[in-house]
Amino acid sequence: RALHQGAPAAAQLCAFGFEAADLAEDAAGVWPCNWPAVCLYCAAATQWRSGALGAYGLDYAALAAVMDMQGIEAADRAELFADVQVIEYEVLQIWSEKNHV
């Protein structure tokens, strides 16, 4: 979410006992097991399908091309694809929330 949503508000931080000073500017924690999916998403982040109402999903053919260019093994692709779909869903939710405020 941090890639598309920005820093949390002071009230959100306070709810968990943090202050803005506790966070590094523009920092987002990523578990090591999720790092390959984040890197793949970032490499394909400009490859959205869109229509009259805006973006509605990543272009999966372009995602496959990015996997080819990055040399991702066939055995790793299904899991990475599923992980990127989770990121894609969250990004679409964030964009939807921003458009319905």
GROMACS elastic network, one bead per residue, 0.5 to 0.9 nm:
[ bonds ]
;  ai    aj funct       b0    kb
    1     4     6  0.55880   500
    1     5     6  0.55327   500
    1     6     6  0.76391   500
    1    28     6  0.85480   500
    1    87     6  0.81838   500
    1    90     6  0.68098   500
    1    91     6  0.68196   500
    1    94     6  0.75147   500
    2     5     6  0.50896   500
    2     6     6  0.50976   500
    2     7     6  0.66192   500
    2     8     6  0.85147   500
    2    26     6  0.77649   500
    2    27     6  0.78474   500
    2    28     6  0.59271   500
    2    29     6  0.88647   500
    3     6     6  0.65694   500
    3    26     6  0.85190   500
    3    28     6  0.77214   500
    3    91     6  0.87294   500
    4    91     6  0.67854   500
    4    94     6  0.73125   500
    4    95     6  0.82289   500
    5     8     6  0.82435   500
    5    91     6  0.86003   500
    5    94     6  0.68418   500
    5    95     6  0.86624   500
    6    26     6  0.73067   500
    7    20     6  0.88405   500
    7    25     6  0.80586   500
    7    26     6  0.67968   500
    7    27     6  0.84236   500
    7    28     6  0.89508   500
    8    11     6  0.81432   500
    8    12     6  0.60566   500
    8    13     6  0.65501   500
    8    20     6  0.84726   500
    9    12     6  0.52597   500
    9    13     6  0.64287   500
    9    14     6  0.86848   500
    9    20     6  0.84046   500
   10    13     6  0.51094   500
   10    14     6  0.60315   500
   10    15     6  0.86305   500
   10    18     6  0.84323   500
   10    19     6  0.67958   500
   10    20     6  0.67190   500
   11    14     6  0.50073   500
   11    15     6  0.62084   500
   11    16     6  0.89911   500
   12    15     6  0.52750   500
   12    16     6  0.70535   500
   12    18     6  0.85542   500
   13    16     6  0.55033   500
   13    17     6  0.63579   500
   13    19     6  0.58144   500
   13    20     6  0.71514   500
   14    18     6  0.51951   500
   14    19     6  0.62688   500
   14    20     6  0.89549   500
   15    18     6  0.75077   500
   18    21     6  0.81316   500
   18    22     6  0.62082   500
   18    23     6  0.82905   500
   19    22     6  0.53752   500
   19    23     6  0.74850   500
   20    23     6  0.56707   500
   20    24     6  0.82401   500
   20    25     6  0.87298   500
   21    24     6  0.72770   500
   21    25     6  0.87537   500
   23    26     6  0.82839   500
   23    27     6  0.70553   500
   24    27     6  0.53701   500
   24    28     6  0.85811   500
   25    28     6  0.89785   500
   30    33     6  0.82265   500
   30    34     6  0.64242   500
   30    35     6  0.63158   500
   30    38     6  0.81850   500
   31    34     6  0.53893   500
   31    35     6  0.64813   500
   32    35     6  0.51389   500
   32    36     6  0.80063   500
   33    36     6  0.71965   500
   33    37     6  0.84563   500
   34    37     6  0.55269   500
   34    38     6  0.63831   500
   34    39     6  0.88268   500
   34    80     6  0.89271   500
   34    83     6  0.77005   500
   35    38     6  0.50560   500
   35    39     6  0.61317   500
   35    40     6  0.85670   500
   36    39     6  0.51354   500
   36    40     6  0.61507   500
   36    41     6  0.85842   500
   36    80     6  0.73767   500
   37    40     6  0.50060   500
   37    41     6  0.60084   500
   37    42     6  0.85027   500
   37    79     6  0.88915   500
   37    80     6  0.56015   500
   37    81     6  0.77744   500
   37    82     6  0.88463   500
   37    83     6  0.58645   500
   37    84     6  0.56036   500
   37    87     6  0.83288   500
   38    41     6  0.50478   500
   38    42     6  0.60884   500
   38    43     6  0.85677   500
   38    83     6  0.84666   500
   38    84     6  0.72818   500
   38    87     6  0.78969   500
   39    42     6  0.51240   500
   39    43     6  0.61978   500
   39    44     6  0.87335   500
   40    43     6  0.51078   500
   40    44     6  0.63376   500
   40    45     6  0.83844   500
   40    63     6  0.80890   500
   40    66     6  0.75527   500
   40    67     6  0.74498   500
   40    70     6  0.85330   500
   40    80     6  0.80385   500
   40    81     6  0.89709   500
   40    84     6  0.74182   500
   41    44     6  0.51495   500
   41    45     6  0.55619   500
   41    63     6  0.82724   500
   41    84     6  0.60107   500
   41    87     6  0.75507   500
   41    88     6  0.81554   500
   42    46     6  0.82035   500
   43    46     6  0.78440   500
   43    47     6  0.89741   500
   43    63     6  0.86339   500
   43    66     6  0.70555   500
   44    47     6  0.54698   500
   44    48     6  0.83326   500
   44    58     6  0.81542   500
   44    59     6  0.86744   500
   44    62     6  0.72526   500
   44    63     6  0.60289   500
   44    66     6  0.66064   500
   45    48     6  0.70862   500
   45    58     6  0.79205   500
   46    58     6  0.85371   500
   47    57     6  0.87649   500
   47    58     6  0.58504   500
   47    59     6  0.56309   500
   47    60     6  0.84636   500
   47    62     6  0.65005   500
   47    63     6  0.76310   500
   48    55     6  0.61305   500
   48    56     6  0.73366   500
   48    57     6  0.56989   500
   48    59     6  0.54831   500
   48    60     6  0.89177   500
   49    54     6  0.83471   500
   49    55     6  0.55947   500
   49    56     6  0.60008   500
   49    57     6  0.54462   500
   49    58     6  0.56496   500
   49    59     6  0.55900   500
   50    53     6  0.74080   500
   50    54     6  0.50565   500
   50    56     6  0.56067   500
   50    57     6  0.72833   500
   50    58     6  0.87708   500
   51    54     6  0.52091   500
   51    55     6  0.63585   500
   51    56     6  0.74617   500
   52    55     6  0.85393   500
   53    56     6  0.82425   500
   55    58     6  0.81535   500
   55    92     6  0.78436   500
   55    95     6  0.88552   500
   56    92     6  0.71368   500
   57    60     6  0.84886   500
   57    88     6  0.69132   500
   57    89     6  0.81399   500
   57    92     6  0.75791   500
   58    61     6  0.87735   500
   58    62     6  0.80976   500
   58    63     6  0.75941   500
   58    85     6  0.84735   500
   58    88     6  0.69844   500
   59    62     6  0.53526   500
   59    63     6  0.63529   500
   59    64     6  0.88862   500
   60    64     6  0.61817   500
   60    65     6  0.85568   500
   60    81     6  0.88879   500
   61    64     6  0.51264   500
   61    65     6  0.63319   500
   61    66     6  0.87495   500
   62    66     6  0.62067   500
   62    67     6  0.86212   500
   63    66     6  0.50447   500
   63    67     6  0.62687   500
   63    68     6  0.86691   500
   63    81     6  0.83572   500
   64    68     6  0.62393   500
   64    69     6  0.86913   500
   64    77     6  0.86314   500
   64    81     6  0.87984   500
   65    69     6  0.62072   500
   65    70     6  0.85912   500
   66    69     6  0.50032   500
   66    70     6  0.60917   500
   66    71     6  0.85311   500
   66    72     6  0.88129   500
   67    70     6  0.50839   500
   67    71     6  0.61207   500
   67    72     6  0.53028   500
   67    73     6  0.82777   500
   67    77     6  0.77083   500
   68    71     6  0.51218   500
   68    72     6  0.62601   500
   68    73     6  0.84292   500
   69    72     6  0.78854   500
   72    75     6  0.84084   500
   72    76     6  0.67597   500
   72    77     6  0.68098   500
   73    76     6  0.54646   500
   73    77     6  0.65801   500
   74    77     6  0.53112   500
   74    78     6  0.78548   500
   75    78     6  0.71780   500
   75    79     6  0.84496   500
   76    79     6  0.59084   500
   76    80     6  0.63190   500
   76    81     6  0.86609   500
   77    80     6  0.51023   500
   77    81     6  0.58299   500
   77    82     6  0.85139   500
   78    81     6  0.50922   500
   78    82     6  0.62464   500
   78    83     6  0.86800   500
   79    82     6  0.51695   500
   79    83     6  0.62431   500
   79    84     6  0.86923   500
   80    83     6  0.50114   500
   80    84     6  0.61281   500
   80    85     6  0.85456   500
   81    84     6  0.51386   500
   81    85     6  0.62042   500
   81    86     6  0.88453   500
   82    85     6  0.50266   500
   82    86     6  0.65599   500
   82    87     6  0.89776   500
   83    86     6  0.51983   500
   83    87     6  0.66502   500
   83    88     6  0.87491   500
   84    88     6  0.60355   500
   84    89     6  0.85697   500
   85    89     6  0.60650   500
   85    90     6  0.86020   500
   86    89     6  0.51790   500
   86    90     6  0.63600   500
   86    91     6  0.87302   500
   87    90     6  0.51807   500
   87    91     6  0.61959   500
   87    92     6  0.86499   500
   88    91     6  0.51749   500
   88    92     6  0.62189   500
   88    93     6  0.86517   500
   89    92     6  0.51793   500
   89    93     6  0.62288   500
   89    94     6  0.87618   500
   90    94     6  0.62357   500
   90    95     6  0.86508   500
   91    94     6  0.51090   500
   91    95     6  0.62034   500
   91    96     6  0.85000   500
   92    95     6  0.51003   500
   92    96     6  0.59949   500
   92    97     6  0.85723   500
   93    97     6  0.61334   500
   93    98     6  0.86255   500
   94    97     6  0.51394   500
   94    98     6  0.62549   500
   94    99     6  0.86976   500
   95    98     6  0.51035   500
   95    99     6  0.62345   500
   95   100     6  0.87492   500
   96    99     6  0.51385   500
   96   100     6  0.62564   500
   96   101     6  0.88483   500
   97   100     6  0.52658   500
   97   101     6  0.63542   500
   98   101     6  0.56565   500
